[in-house]
Amino acid sequence: MKLYSIDTGFFKLDGGAMFGVVPKSMWQKFNTPDENNLCSWALRCLLVEDGKKLMLVDNGIGNKQSEKFFSHYYLHGDNSLDSSLAKHGFNKDDITDVFLTHLHFDHCGGSIVRDGDKLIPAFKNATYWSNQEHWNWAIYPNEREKASFLKENILPIQESGQLKFVKVVNSEADELLSSISFTENINVRFVNGHTEKMMLPQIKYKDKTIVFMADLLPSMAHIPLPYVMAYDMFPLTTLNEKKSFLTEALNNNYILFFEHDAMNECCTLHQTEKGIRENEIFKLSDI
């Protein structure tokens, strides 16, 4: 197995929205805002080469939306999905599986491209993976979250016939501490604070365990428990999920891989007087 960090560029979001109830005087030490209070965030994906499988975890924001749409998010950076895949000797047609942690536009926007008047899968040879409960949540969205679920990113996946669903863990036990096997080396964890049934791939790699954090911990700065995004549907659920996960990750020396951290790709954890915090910080390629 080989893992590759895939940089698809950066975008900007409001710092206050990203850090919730934490005051700017505290969060600005971790991500300096511009004059409009916007901070830069990565659109970092993960490529997993495992035997004959080449799986891409999330795929960034894409490029098919209108100029007005992109004017809100200030896309910047020198890299794209295509250029990052090419750096490792791959292209979109090589992808066998697209694993979507959830269907917010900054995680799945690259799934679909425009071909004239048509919307078609960007990865023509791939199976797209979601789960039934999150899919239903996305195609029948609540009023607060519907701006993040864009039908042009989602419905064409199903219409293509390339969509499959991961089995959902449903039990009375803590779902965060449960997982299901996706492949021999990958388990899937389910969390519900950010959005319904977001999926976190947990990967066995070089005798280590790497967890793709998606929006449970969008950046390393979100490790302290109160640092919960205002975007989360159920912030107290997120807080409890973070607490459970961080304890498990600390006890088992997991490596955390961050999707949105503009500077830090990976870290391990250690216990401090203030709680669990980052320990070693490194790039995926350094493992």
PAZAPA-4460 file (N, C-alpha, C; in steps of 0.05 Angstrom, whole numbers, plus 32768, in hexadecimal, padded with zeros to 4 digits):
% residues 287
    n_x    n_y    n_z   ca_x   ca_y   ca_z    c_x    c_y    c_z   seq   type   mol
   8011   7FE8   8000   8000   8000   8000   8011   8019   8000     1      M     A
   8008   802D   7FF1   8015   8047   7FF1   8000   805D   7FF5     2      K     A
   8007   8072   8004   7FF5   8088   8008   8001   80A2   7FFD     3      L     A
   7FF1   80B2   7FF1   7FFA   80CB   7FE5   7FE8   80E2   7FEE     4      Y     A
   7FF3   80F8   7FF7   7FE4   8110   7FFD   7FDF   811F   7FE3     5      S     A
   7FC5   8125   7FDD   7FBD   8132   7FC4   7FB3   814E   7FCA     6      I     A
   7FC3   8162   7FC1   7FBD   817E   7FC6   7FAC   8189   7FAF     7      D     A
   7F93   8191   7FB4   7F82   819C   7F9F   7F7F   81BA   7FA2     8      T     A
   7F90   81C7   7FB1   7F8F   81E4   7FB4   7F84   81EC   7FD0     9      G     A
   7F7D   8206   7FD2   7F74   8212   7FEB   7F5B   8223   7FE5    10      F     A
   7F4B   8226   7FFA   7F35   8239   7FF9   7F32   8248   8013    11      F     A
   7F20   825B   8014   7F1E   826C   802C   7F02   8269   8038    12      K     A
   7F01   8268   8052   7EE9   8268   8061   7EEB   827A   8079    13      L     A
   7ED5   8284   8083   7ED5   8296   809A   7EE1   8289   80B2    14      D     A
   7EF4   8296   80BF   7F01   828B   80D6   7EEE   8286   80ED    15      G     A
   7EDC   8298   80F2   7EC8   8294   8107   7EB7   827C   8103    16      G     A
   7EAF   8277   80EA   7E9F   825F   80E5   7EAF   8246   80E9    17      A     A
   7EC8   8247   80E2   7ED9   822F   80E5   7EE0   8228   8102    18      M     A
   7EE0   823C   8113   7EE8   8237   812F   7ED1   823A   8143    19      F     A
   7EB9   823F   813A   7EA1   823F   814B   7EA3   8253   8162    20      G     A
   7E9F   8249   817A   7E9D   825B   8192   7EB8   8265   819B    21      V     A
   7ECE   825B   8190   7EE9   8264   8198   7EED   8280   818D    22      V     A
   7EF6   8293   819E   7EF9   82AF   8195   7F11   82B2   8182    23      P     A
   7F0F   82C7   8171   7F23   82CC   815E   7F3F   82D0   816B    24      K     A
   7F3F   82DD   8182   7F58   82E2   8190   7F68   82C8   8195    25      S     A
   7F5A   82B1   8196   7F67   8298   819A   7F6C   8289   8180    26      M     A
   7F58   8287   816E   7F5C   8277   8157   7F6E   8283   8142    27      W     A
   7F71   829E   8142   7F82   82AA   812D   7F9F   82A3   8131    28      Q     A
   7FA7   8298   8147   7FC3   828F   814B   7FC8   8277   813A    29      K     A
   7FB3   8268   8133   7FB7   824F   8124   7FB3   8253   8106    30      F     A
   7FA2   8267   80FE   7F9D   826B   80E2   7F97   8289   80DE    31      N     A
   7FAA   8298   80D4   7FA8   82B5   80D3   7F93   82BD   80BE    32      T     A
   7F7F   82CD   80C6   7F6A   82D5   80B2   7F73   82ED   80A2    33      P     A
   7F66   82F0   808B   7F6B   8308   807B   7F59   831F   8085    34      D     A
   7F58   8335   8075   7F49   834C   807E   7F2B   8347   807F    35      E     A
   7F22   8332   8072   7F05   832B   8072   7EFF   8314   8086    36      N     A
   7F12   830E   8097   7F0F   82F9   80AB   7F0F   82DD   809F    37      N     A
   7F19   82DB   8086   7F1A   82C1   8079   7F35   82B4   807D    38      L     A
   7F35   829A   8081   7F4E   828A   8084   7F51   8277   806D    39      C     A
   7F6A   8270   8066   7F6F   825C   8051   7F6E   8240   805D    40      S     A
   7F62   822E   804E   7F5F   8212   8055   7F67   8200   803E    41      W     A
   7F73   81EB   8044   7F7C   81D8   802F   7F63   81C8   8025    42      A     A
   7F66   81BD   800D   7F53   81AA   8002   7F64   8191   7FFC    43      L     A
   7F6D   8184   8011   7F80   816E   800F   7F72   8153   800F    44      R     A
   7F78   8143   7FFB   7F6B   8129   7FF9   7F80   8113   7FFD    45      C     A
   7F78   80FB   7FFD   7F8A   80E4   8002   7F87   80CF   7FEC    46      L     A
   7F9D   80C7   7FE1   7F9D   80B2   7FCC   7FA9   8099   7FD8    47      L     A
   7F9A   8083   7FD6   7FA2   8069   7FE2   7FA6   8055   7FCB    48      V     A
   7FBF   804D   7FC8   7FC6   8038   7FB4   7FC9   801E   7FC3    49      E     A
   7FB7   800B   7FBE   7FB6   7FF2   7FCD   7FB1   7FDC   7FBA    50      D     A
   7FC6   7FCE   7FB1   7FC3   7FB9   7F9D   7FB9   7FC5   7F83    51      G     A
   7FA3   7FBA   7F78   7F98   7FC4   7F5F   7F84   7FDB   7F64    52      K     A
   7F80   7FE2   7F7D   7F6E   7FF8   7F84   7F7D   8012   7F86    53      K     A
   7F71   8027   7F7B   7F7C   8042   7F7E   7F65   8054   7F88    54      L     A
   7F64   8059   7FA2   7F4D   8066   7FAE   7F53   8083   7FB5    55      M     A
   7F42   8095   7FAD   7F45   80B1   7FB4   7F30   80B8   7FC9    56      L     A
   7F3A   80C2   7FE0   7F28   80CB   7FF6   7F23   80E8   7FF3    57      V     A
   7F0A   80EF   7FED   7F01   810A   7FE7   7F0F   8115   7FCE    58      D     A
   7F05   812C   7FC3   7F11   8135   7FAA   7F10   8154   7FA7    59      N     A
   7F0D   8162   7FBD   7F0E   817F   7FBC   7EF4   818C   7FB2    60      G     A
   7EF7   81A5   7FA9   7EE0   81B6   7FA3   7ED8   81B5   7F86    61      I     A
   7EEA   81AB   7F74   7EE5   81A9   7F58   7EE6   81C4   7F4B    62      G     A
   7EDE   81C6   7F31   7EE1   81DF   7F22   7EC9   81E5   7F11    63      N     A
   7EB2   81D7   7F15   7E9B   81DB   7F03   7E87   81F0   7F0C    64      K     A
   7E8B   81FA   7F24   7E77   820E   7F2E   7E7A   8229   7F20    65      Q     A
   7E68   823B   7F25   7E68   8255   7F18   7E7D   8267   7F24    66      S     A
   7E83   827C   7F15   7E97   8290   7F1F   7E8C   829D   7F39    67      E     A
   7E72   82A1   7F3A   7E67   82AD   7F53   7E6B   829A   7F6A    68      K     A
   7E67   8280   7F66   7E6B   826D   7F7C   7E88   826F   7F86    69      F     A
   7E9B   826D   7F74   7EB7   826D   7F7C   7EC0   8287   7F88    70      F     A
   7EB2   829D   7F82   7EB9   82B7   7F8D   7EB6   82B8   7FAB    71      S     A
   7EA6   82A6   7FB6   7EA2   82A5   7FD3   7EB9   8296   7FE1    72      H     A
   7EC8   8286   7FD2   7EDB   8273   7FDF   7EF8   8278   7FD8    73      Y     A
   7EFE   828A   7FC5   7F19   8293   7FC0   7F2D   827C   7FBD    74      Y     A
   7F28   826B   7FA9   7F3A   8254   7FA4   7F55   825F   7F9C    75      L     A
   7F6A   8253   7FA7   7F85   825B   7FA1   7F99   8244   7FA5    76      H     A
   7FB1   8248   7F9C   7FC5   8233   7F9D   7FCD   8229   7F82    77      G     A
   7FE4   821D   7F80   7FF0   8215   7F66   7FE8   81F8   7F5E    78      D     A
   7FDD   81E9   7F70   7FD7   81CD   7F6A   7FB9   81C8   7F65    79      N     A
   7FB4   81B3   7F56   7F98   81AA   7F51   7F97   818C   7F55    80      S     A
   7F80   8181   7F53   7F7D   8164   7F55   7F8C   8156   7F3F    81      L     A
   7F8A   8160   7F27   7F97   8154   7F10   7FB6   8156   7F13    82      D     A
   7FC0   816D   7F1A   7FDD   8170   7F1C   7FE8   8160   7F33    83      S     A
   7FDA   815E   7F49   7FE3   814E   7F60   7FE3   8130   7F5A    84      S     A
   7FCF   8126   7F4C   7FCF   810A   7F44   7FE6   8105   7F31    85      L     A
   7FEB   8118   7F1E   8001   8114   7F0B   801C   8113   7F18    86      A     A
   8020   8122   7F2E   8039   8121   7F3C   8040   8105   7F45    87      K     A
   802C   80F5   7F4A   8031   80DA   7F53   802D   80C5   7F3D    88      H     A
   802A   80CF   7F25   8029   80BD   7F0E   800D   80B2   7F08    89      G     A
   7FF8   80C0   7F11   7FDD   80B7   7F0D   7FCC   80CC   7EFF    90      F     A
   7FB4   80C3   7EF5   7FA0   80D6   7EEB   7F85   80CC   7EF5    91      N     A
   7F70   80DC   7EEF   7F55   80D5   7EF9   7F4B   80BA   7EEF    92      K     A
   7F53   80B2   7ED7   7F49   8099   7ECD   7F55   8081   7EDB    93      D     A
   7F6B   8085   7EEB   7F77   806F   7EFA   7F68   8069   7F14    94      D     A
   7F58   807C   7F1D   7F4A   8079   7F37   7F35   8063   7F35    95      I     A
   7F36   8050   7F47   7F23   803A   7F47   7F0C   803F   7F5B    96      T     A
   7F12   804F   7F70   7EFE   8054   7F85   7F00   8071   7F8F    97      D     A
   7EEA   807E   7F91   7EE9   8099   7F9D   7ED9   8097   7FB7    98      V     A
   7EE6   809B   7FCD   7EDA   8099   7FE7   7ED3   80B5   7FF1    99      F     A
   7EB9   80BA   7FF5   7EB0   80D5   7FFC   7EA9   80D5   801A   100      L     A
   7EB9   80E3   802A   7EB4   80E4   8047   7E98   80EF   804C   101      T     A
   7E91   8104   803D   7E76   810F   803E   7E72   8120   8025   102      H     A
   7E5B   812B   8021   7E54   8136   8007   7E52   8155   8007   103      L     A
   7E60   8162   801A   7E63   817F   8019   7E74   8186   8001   104      H     A
   7E6F   819D   7FF5   7E7B   81A3   7FDB   7E99   81A4   7FDB   105      F     A
   7EA6   81AB   7FF1   7EC3   81AC   7FF2   7ED0   8191   7FF5   106      D     A
   7EC0   817C   7FF7   7ECA   8161   7FFA   7EC3   8150   7FE1   107      H     A
   7EAE   8157   7FD3   7EA6   8146   7FBC   7EA2   8155   7FA2   108      C     A
   7EA9   816F   7FA2   7EA5   8180   7F8A   7EB4   8176   7F71   109      G     A
   7ECA   8169   7F76   7EDA   815E   7F5F   7ECF   8144   7F54   110      G     A
   7EBA   813A   7F60   7EAE   8120   7F57   7EA3   8121   7F3B   111      S     A
   7E97   8139   7F34   7E88   813C   7F1B   7E94   8153   7F0C   112      I     A
   7E96   8150   7EF1   7E9F   8166   7EE0   7E8B   816B   7ECA   113      V     A
   7E8E   8182   7EBE   7E7C   818A   7EA7   7E88   8180   7E8D   114      R     A
   7E77   8174   7E7D   7E7E   816C   7E62   7E69   8178   7E4F   115      D     A
   7E6E   8191   7E46   7E59   819F   7E38   7E42   81A6   7E4B   116      G     A
   7E2A   819C   7E44   7E13   81A1   7E54   7E0E   818A   7E69   117      D     A
   7E20   8176   7E68   7E1C   815F   7E7A   7E2E   8161   7E92   118      K     A
   7E25   8154   7EA8   7E35   8151   7EC0   7E3C   8133   7EC2   119      L     A
   7E55   812D   7EC1   7E5E   8111   7EC0   7E73   810C   7ED6   120      I     A
   7E77   80F3   7EDE   7E8C   80EC   7EF1   7EA8   80F4   7EE8   121      P     A
   7EB7   8100   7EF9   7ED3   8107   7EF3   7EE4   80EE   7EF2   122      A     A
   7EDC   80D9   7F00   7EEB   80C1   7F02   7EDB   80AA   7EF5   123      F     A
   7EDF   80A7   7EDB   7ECC   8096   7ECC   7ECF   8079   7ED2   124      K     A
   7EE6   8071   7EDD   7EEA   8054   7EE3   7EE7   804D   7F01   125      N     A
   7EDD   8060   7F10   7EDD   805D   7F2D   7EC1   8056   7F38   126      A     A
   7EC0   8048   7F4E   7EA9   8046   7F5E   7EA9   805C   7F73   127      T     A
   7E93   806A   7F76   7E90   807F   7F8A   7E83   8074   7FA3   128      Y     A
   7E8F   8079   7FBA   7E85   806E   7FD4   7E7A   8084   7FE6   129      W     A
   7E61   8081   7FEE   7E55   8091   8003   7E47   807D   8016   130      S     A
   7E33   8086   8025   7E23   8073   8034   7E06   807C   8033   131      N     A
   7DF3   806A   8035   7DD7   8070   8030   7DCC   8086   8042   132      Q     A
   7DD4   8086   805B   7DC8   8099   806E   7DD3   80B6   8068   133      E     A
   7DED   80B8   8062   7DF7   80D2   805B   7DEC   80DB   8040   134      H     A
   7DEA   80C9   802D   7DDF   80D0   8013   7DC3   80DC   8015   135      W     A
   7DB2   80CF   8025   7D97   80D9   8028   7D97   80F5   8036   136      N     A
   7DAA   80F8   8049   7DAC   8111   8057   7DB4   8128   8044   137      W     A
   7DC5   8121   8030   7DCF   8134   801D   7DBA   813B   8007   138      A     A
   7DAB   8128   7FFE   7D99   812E   7FE8   7D7E   8139   7FF2   139      I     A
   7D79   8136   800C   7D62   8144   8018   7D6C   8155   8030   140      Y     A
   7D7B   816A   8029   7D8A   8179   803E   7D78   818A   804F   141      P     A
   7D82   818F   8068   7D75   81A3   8079   7D7C   81BF   806F   142      N     A
   7D6D   81D3   8078   7D71   81EE   806F   7D8C   81FA   8077   143      E     A
   7D97   81F1   808D   7DB0   81FC   8096   7DC8   81F2   8086   144      R     A
   7DC5   81D9   807C   7DDC   81CC   806F   7DDA   81CA   8051   145      E     A
   7DC3   81D2   8046   7DBF   81CC   802A   7DD2   81DB   8017   146      K     A
   7DDD   81F2   8020   7DF0   8200   800F   7E0A   81F1   800B   147      A     A
   7E0F   81DD   801C   7E27   81CD   8019   7E23   81B5   8008   148      S     A
   7E0A   81AD   8004   7E03   8196   7FF3   7DF9   819F   7FD8   149      F     A
   7E0A   819F   7FC4   7E03   81A9   7FAA   7DFB   8191   7F98   150      L     A
   7DE3   8192   7F8E   7DD8   817B   7F7F   7DE9   8174   7F67   151      K     A
   7DF6   8188   7F5B   7E07   8182   7F44   7E20   8172   7F4B   152      E     A
   7E28   8172   7F65   7E3E   8162   7F6E   7E35   8145   7F75   153      N     A
   7E1C   8142   7F7A   7E12   8129   7F87   7E02   8118   7F74   154      I     A
   7DEC   8122   7F6A   7DD9   8112   7F5B   7DE6   8105   7F42   155      L     A
   7DF8   8112   7F33   7E04   8104   7F1C   7E14   80EB   7F23   156      P     A
   7E1D   80EA   7F3C   7E2C   80D2   7F45   7E19   80BA   7F44   157      I     A
   7E01   80BD   7F4F   7DEE   80A7   7F4F   7DE4   80A1   7F33   158      Q     A
   7DE0   80B6   7F24   7DD6   80B2   7F08   7DEA   80A4   7EF7   159      E     A
   7E03   80A5   7EFE   7E18   8098   7EEE   7E18   807A   7EF2   160      S     A
   7E0C   8070   7F08   7E0D   8054   7F0E   7E27   804B   7F1C   161      G     A
   7E38   805F   7F23   7E52   8058   7F30   7E51   805B   7F4E   162      Q     A
   7E3A   8060   7F5A   7E38   8064   7F77   7E33   804A   7F85   163      L     A
   7E41   8046   7F9B   7E3C   8030   7FAE   7E3C   803B   7FCA   164      K     A
   7E30   802C   7FDC   7E2E   8035   7FF8   7E3E   8023   800B   165      F     A
   7E4C   802F   801D   7E59   8021   8033   7E44   801A   8047   166      V     A
   7E46   8003   8053   7E33   7FFA   8068   7E37   800D   8080   167      K     A
   7E21   8015   808B   7E21   8028   80A2   7E21   8018   80BC   168      V     A
   7E32   8021   80CF   7E31   8016   80EA   7E19   8022   80F9   169      V     A
   7E07   8011   8102   7DF0   801A   8112   7DEF   8008   812B   170      N     A
   7DF6   8014   8141   7DF5   8004   815A   7DF1   8018   8171   171      S     A
   7DEB   800D   8188   7DE7   801D   81A0   7E01   8026   81AC   172      E     A
   7E17   8018   81A4   7E31   801F   81AD   7E3B   8039   81A0   173      A     A
   7E50   8044   81AB   7E5B   805D   819F   7E65   8057   8183   174      D     A
   7E58   8063   816F   7E5F   805D   8153   7E7B   8065   814D   175      E     A
   7E85   807A   815A   7EA0   8083   8155   7EB5   806E   815B   176      L     A
   7EAF   805E   8170   7EC2   8049   8178   7EBD   802F   8168   177      L     A
   7EAA   802F   8156   7EA4   8019   8144   7EAE   8020   8128   178      S     A
   7EB4   800B   8119   7EBC   8010   80FE   7EB5   7FF7   80EE   179      S     A
   7EB4   7FFA   80D4   7EAF   7FE3   80C2   7EC6   7FE1   80AF   180      I     A
   7ECB   7FC8   80A6   7EE1   7FC3   8094   7ED8   7FCB   8078   181      S     A
   7EE9   7FDB   806B   7EE4   7FE3   804F   7EF5   7FD3   803C   182      F     A
   7F0F   7FD2   8042   7F21   7FC0   8035   7F32   7FB3   804A   183      T     A
   7F45   7FA2   8042   7F56   7F95   8055   7F65   7FA8   8067   184      E     A
   7F6C   7FC0   805C   7F7D   7FD3   806B   7F6E   7FEC   8073   185      N     A
   7F54   7FEE   806D   7F45   8006   8072   7F2B   8000   8081   186      I     A
   7F27   800D   8098   7F0E   800C   80A6   7F00   8028   80A3   187      N     A
   7EE6   8028   80A6   7ED7   8041   80A5   7ECA   8047   80BF   188      V     A
   7ECE   805F   80C9   7EC1   8069   80E2   7EAB   807C   80DA   189      R     A
   7E96   807D   80EA   7E80   808F   80E5   7E7D   80A4   80FB   190      F     A
   7E7A   80BD   80F4   7E75   80D2   8107   7E5E   80E4   80FE   191      V     A
   7E51   80F1   8110   7E37   80FE   810A   7E35   811B   8112   192      N     A
   7E4A   8126   811F   7E48   8142   8128   7E49   8156   8112   193      G     A
   7E5B   8153   80FF   7E5D   8166   80E9   7E46   8163   80D6   194      H     A
   7E40   814B   80CE   7E2A   8145   80BC   7E23   8128   80C1   195      T     A
   7E0C   811F   80B7   7E02   8104   80BC   7E15   80F0   80AE   196      E     A
   7E1F   80DD   80BE   7E2F   80C6   80B5   7E46   80CE   80A3   197      K     A
   7E57   80E1   80AC   7E70   80E6   809F   7E82   80CE   80A4   198      M     A
   7E92   80C7   8090   7EA3   80AF   8091   7EC1   80B7   8093   199      M     A
   7ECF   80AA   80A5   7EEC   80AF   80A9   7EFB   8095   80A2   200      L     A
   7F0A   8094   808D   7F1B   807D   8087   7F31   807A   809C   201      P     A
   7F35   8062   80A6   7F4A   805C   80B9   7F5B   8046   80AC   202      Q     A
   7F75   804D   80A7   7F85   803E   8095   7F9D   8032   80A3   203      I     A
   7FA2   8018   809F   7FBA   800B   80A9   7FD0   800F   8094   204      K     A
   7FE6   801B   809D   7FFB   8023   808A   8016   8023   8098   205      Y     A
   8028   8012   808E   8043   800F   8098   8043   800B   80B7   206      K     A
   8032   7FF9   80BF   802F   7FF2   80DC   8025   800A   80ED   207      D     A
   8019   801D   80E0   800D   8033   80EE   7FEF   8036   80E7   208      K     A
   7FE1   8046   80F5   7FC5   804B   80EF   7FC1   8068   80E9   209      T     A
   7FB7   806E   80D1   7FB3   808A   80C8   7F94   808E   80C6   210      I     A
   7F8A   80A4   80D1   7F6E   80AA   80CF   7F6B   80C4   80BF   211      V     A
   7F5B   80C2   80AA   7F54   80DA   809A   7F3E   80E9   80A8   212      F     A
   7F44   8101   80B2   7F33   810E   80C5   7F1B   811D   80B9   213      M     A
   7F1B   8122   809F   7F05   8130   8092   7EFE   8148   80A3   214      A     A
   7EE4   814C   80AA   7EDC   8163   80B9   7ED6   815E   80D6   215      D     A
   7EDE   8147   80E0   7EDE   8143   80FD   7EF3   8155   810A   216      L     A
   7F0B   8154   80FE   7F21   8166   8105   7F2B   8172   80EB   217      L     A
   7F20   8188   80E1   7F28   8192   80C7   7F45   819C   80C7   218      P     A
   7F50   81A3   80DE   7F6C   81AB   80E0   7F77   81A4   80FB   219      S     A
   7F91   81A6   80FE   7F9E   81A0   8117   7F94   81B3   812D   220      M     A
   7F8E   81CC   8125   7F84   81E0   8138   7F6A   81D8   8145   221      A     A
   7F5C   81C5   8139   7F42   81BC   8144   7F44   81A6   8158   222      H     A
   7F5C   819E   8160   7F5F   8189   8173   7F53   8190   818F   223      I     A
   7F58   81A8   819A   7F4B   81AE   81B4   7F2D   81AB   81B2   224      P     A
   7F21   81A0   81C6   7F05   8198   81C5   7EF2   81AF   81BE   225      L     A
   7EF5   81C8   81C9   7EE1   81DD   81C2   7EE3   81E7   81A6   226      P     A
   7EF8   81E0   8197   7EFB   81EA   817C   7EEA   81DA   8169   227      Y     A
   7ED1   81E1   8167   7EBD   81D3   8157   7EB2   81E7   8143   228      V     A
   7EB1   81E0   8129   7EA7   81F2   8114   7E8A   81F9   8118   229      M     A
   7E83   8212   8111   7E67   821B   8111   7E58   820D   80FA   230      A     A
   7E66   8201   80E7   7E59   81F2   80D2   7E4D   81D8   80DB   231      Y     A
   7E56   81CD   80F2   7E4D   81B3   80FB   7E30   81B4   8102   232      D     A
   7E22   819F   80FA   7E05   819D   80FF   7DFF   8199   811D   233      M     A
   7E10   8189   812A   7E0C   8181   8146   7E26   8185   8155   234      F     A
   7E2C   819D   815E   7E46   81A3   816A   7E4C   8193   8183   235      P     A
   7E38   818E   8194   7E3E   817E   81AC   7E45   8161   81A4   236      L     A
   7E38   8157   818F   7E3F   813C   8186   7E5C   813C   817C   237      T     A
   7E64   8151   816C   7E80   8153   8163   7E93   8153   817B   238      T     A
   7E8C   8163   818F   7E9E   8164   81A7   7EA2   8149   81B3   239      L     A
   7E8C   813A   81B7   7E8E   811F   81C2   7E9D   810C   81B0   240      N     A
   7E99   810E   8196   7EA7   80FD   8183   7EC5   8103   8183   241      E     A
   7ECC   811D   8185   7EE8   8124   8186   7EF5   8119   81A0   242      K     A
   7EE7   811B   81B6   7EF2   8112   81CF   7EF7   80F4   81CF   243      K     A
   7EE4   80E5   81C5   7EE8   80C8   81C3   7EFE   80C1   81AF   244      S     A
   7EFE   80CE   8198   7F12   80C7   8184   7F2E   80CE   818E   245      F     A
   7F32   80E6   8198   7F4C   80EF   81A1   7F58   80DD   81B6   246      L     A
   7F47   80D4   81C9   7F51   80C1   81DD   7F5A   80A7   81D0   247      T     A
   7F4A   809C   81BE   7F51   8084   81B0   7F6B   8087   81A0   248      E     A
   7F6C   809E   8192   7F83   80A3   8181   7F9D   80A6   8191   249      A     A
   7F9B   80B3   81A8   7FB2   80B6   81BA   7FBB   809B   81C4   250      L     A
   7FA8   808B   81CD   7FAF   8071   81D9   7FBB   805E   81C5   251      N     A
   7FB4   8061   81AB   7FBD   804F   8196   7FD1   805B   8183   252      N     A
   7FDA   8073   8189   7FEE   8081   8179   7FE6   8084   815C   253      N     A
   7FCD   808B   8157   7FC4   8090   813C   7FD2   80A8   8130   254      Y     A
   7FD4   80A8   8116   7FDC   80C0   8107   7FC3   80CD   80FB   255      I     A
   7FC1   80E7   80FF   7FAA   80F6   80F5   7FB2   8104   80DB   256      L     A
   7FA2   8100   80C6   7FA7   810D   80AC   7F91   8122   80A8   257      F     A
   7F9A   813B   80A4   7F87   8152   80A3   7F81   815A   8086   258      F     A
   7F67   815D   8081   7F5E   8165   8066   7F5F   8183   8061   259      E     A
   7F5B   8193   8076   7F58   81B0   8072   7F6E   81C1   807E   260      H     A
   7F81   81B5   808C   7F96   81C4   8098   7FA9   81CE   8083   261      D     A
   7FAC   81E9   8081   7FBC   81F5   806B   7FDA   81F0   806E   262      A     A
   7FE3   81E9   8087   8000   81E6   808B   8008   81CA   8094   263      M     A
   7FF7   81BC   80A2   7FFE   81A3   80AF   7FEF   818C   80A3   264      N     A
   7FFD   8177   8099   7FF0   8160   808E   7FE9   814B   80A3   265      E     A
   7FFC   8145   80B4   7FF8   812E   80C7   8004   8135   80E2   266      C     A
   7FF9   8128   80F7   8005   812A   8111   7FFE   8112   8122   267      C     A
   800E   810D   8137   8007   80FB   814C   7FFE   810C   8164   268      T     A
   7FF6   80FE   817A   7FEB   810C   8191   7FFB   8106   81AA   269      L     A
   7FF9   8118   81BE   8002   8112   81D9   7FF1   8120   81ED   270      H     A
   7FF3   8117   8206   7FE3   8123   821C   7FF2   813A   8228   271      Q     A
   7FE4   8151   822B   7FF0   8168   8238   7FDE   8170   8250   272      T     A
   7FE7   8184   825F   7FD7   818E   8275   7FBD   819A   826B   273      E     A
   7FBC   81A4   8252   7FA4   81B0   8247   7F92   819C   8238   274      K     A
   7F9B   8183   8237   7F8C   816F   8229   7F9D   8162   8213   275      G     A
   7F90   8153   8202   7F9E   8146   81EC   7FA5   815B   81D6   276      I     A
   7FBE   815B   81CE   7FC7   816E   81BA   7FD9   8160   81A5   277      R     A
   7FE0   816F   8190   7FF2   8164   817C   800D   815F   8188   278      E     A
   801B   814A   817D   8036   8144   8186   8049   8148   816E   279      N     A
   804F   8133   8160   8060   8136   8148   804F   813E   8130   280      E     A
   805A   8151   8120   804D   815B   8109   805E   8155   80F0   281      I     A
   8052   814A   80DB   8062   8140   80C4   8051   813D   80AC   282      F     A
   805E   8139   8095   8050   8133   807D   804B   8116   8079   283      K     A
   8036   810F   806A   8030   80F3   8065   8047   80E5   8058   284      L     A
   8055   80F2   8047   806C   80E6   8039   8083   80DF   804B   285      S     A
   8083   80EA   8064   8098   80E5   8077   8094   80CB   8087   286      D     A
   807D   80BF   8084   8077   80A7   8093   8086   808F   8087   287      I     A
***
